Structures are given as C-alpha cells and as structure tokens.
Amino acid sequence: MSLPFDSSDPQVRLLLKHVRLQALTPMAVLINLTATIICALVLTPSTERIAEIYATPFNSQPYMLGLYWLGTSVLLIGYCFILMIATKQETKETLVAGVGMRLVFIQWLMAMNVVAFTLKWFIISLVCTSLSLALLVWVHITLYLHPVASTRPLDTAFIHAPLRLLLILTFLQDLPQVLFIVLGWHFNLVKDEQDYDKWGWQAVAFIVSFNLVGLLEVGWRLDFVWAAAGLWLTLGQLTQRPKAAQVFTSSLAFAVLYPVVFIASVFIWRGIQKRRALEAEGAIRLPEEDDEAIVGGLTEEEEVARVRARAHANATNGGAA
C-alpha cells in the first residue's frame, strides 16, 4: 500500500521531522523541568544539600544558579512555542537540522542526571553529564550552518540562546563539579575545619583551561551570550565561599576577562570590517580612475585639435580679408 504523499520529497521529509519534534520536544523539556524542581525543592536531601555535603571548588551561589536555570527554562519554553508556530523555511530548517532530536535526548539525560546526583549516583551523573555535553557540542557545531540573522530575532532568542546557555552551564559548572566528586576531590561544608586549599590547584587547571575555551569563543565569534553566561557563572563560583586563594584569584581574573575580551573584540572586528570596506572601495575606484585618465587624455587631444582648427580658421579668414 502506497503512502498518500511522496516520502522522498525533501519538503515532506522536513514536515514529518518537524511534526515529530513538535510532539517529543515539549514533553522532554517538561520532564526535565519537573525532575529539576522536585529534586531541588521537594526531596530531602535536595540537590543544594548534596552540593554542600560533597562540595568542590566549583560550588556556586544557589540563587545565581537558580536564576540562570530559570532564565534558560523560560527560553526553552519559548523554543517549544517557536517549534509549534514556525512558518519560515529557514526557521524550520534550523529547528530540524540545526537542533533536531538531539535536544530531546539532552533533556532526558539532564533529567536523569539531576535524579542521579540527588541519589548520590555520581558515576551515572558523570556519564549523563558527559553525554549531554557531547550532544550540546554537536548542536553547537551544526548551528554554525544555520547562523543568526537580524531578520529572525526570535530564532536568535529562543533557538540559539537557550542551546548556548545549556552548553555553557554543562561545560563550566556541571561537568567539573561532578567530575571532582567522582575523583574524590571534594570536602564537606557541613563540617568545620576543612582543608579548602587541598584541591585548589587542580581546580585552577580546570578553571583556566575551560574558561580559555570560552574566551576563544567570545573573541572569535563575538559571542555575547557566552560572555554574559560565562561572567554570571564565574561570579557565582567566585562569591560562594569558602574558596582557596588560588581558586578565588583565577575566578576573579576570568570575571574581568569575559567583558574585557568581548568589548575589545567588538572594536577589533569593527576595525577589520572598516579596513576591508575601504580596501573594497579602493578596488572599485581604481578602474574608474583609469577610465578617467583615459577620458582625460582623449579630451586633451580633442582640445589641441580644436585649438589648431581655430587657429587655421583665423589664419584663413585673415588671408581672405
């Protein structure tokens, strides 16, 4: 029995994939939001309490992480809304090819991660976090093929931004924190007289290497979202005390570097674009200048010929008189 449509047609295949995402993505987002809220506010011990018992140098201010999560969740809900009402071809291609089913898997993995973390199944939490990061990096790469456009601001706000925020949170906060717990590089904030400097230099190595990647992204692509999110997460880690001196210093350095690198990159790229525009304008003017020189030469010859003709005419008229 043949289908009532041509399944080999690219437009039909795009439509079918879009419909599948409309059904699965909101459900996955809802499950992740529900799991996170339950583990943070209902269960005992909560995720915040677990983070205090198994504290690492990457512990962050709970309210700052909460605001970050809230903002990302609002944008993800906006993503689901865009998924339902999208009519532009470019938007549909971004949703299907740029993101696709990977966001569904990411949301399920994040839901399992928060449950595993609350239950102290840290190895499972590390596996879920690592898989989430791999999928987010994959999405980040494919979104390069569907860049932001000024004609589609909603795509920028509700597709590119939330996926970027999830990547930054997983990369700068979740992965190093659960990795340090699995490696045993943690202490207990509930107890007194803890050696907070014990794992300081290991934390500095992670902070420097991970944030240097972020600064490269900010400088190369003028990534405002990464600059703002990196600054926010760094400030959250910076203000959560106690911290080893070297950890505090490295976090403070990157809290300064994120806005500085972004602002400097804006001026540098503007200078490069201006210079390219001037070079392009000069390349366009050169042929015109050559043409003017040629035209000017012909005009001079014509002028000389005109003067000679006039002199000859005057001489002829004078002889006739």
Order of alpha helices (4+ residues) and beta strands (2+ residues): alpha-alpha-alpha-alpha-alpha-alpha-alpha-alpha-alpha-alpha-alpha
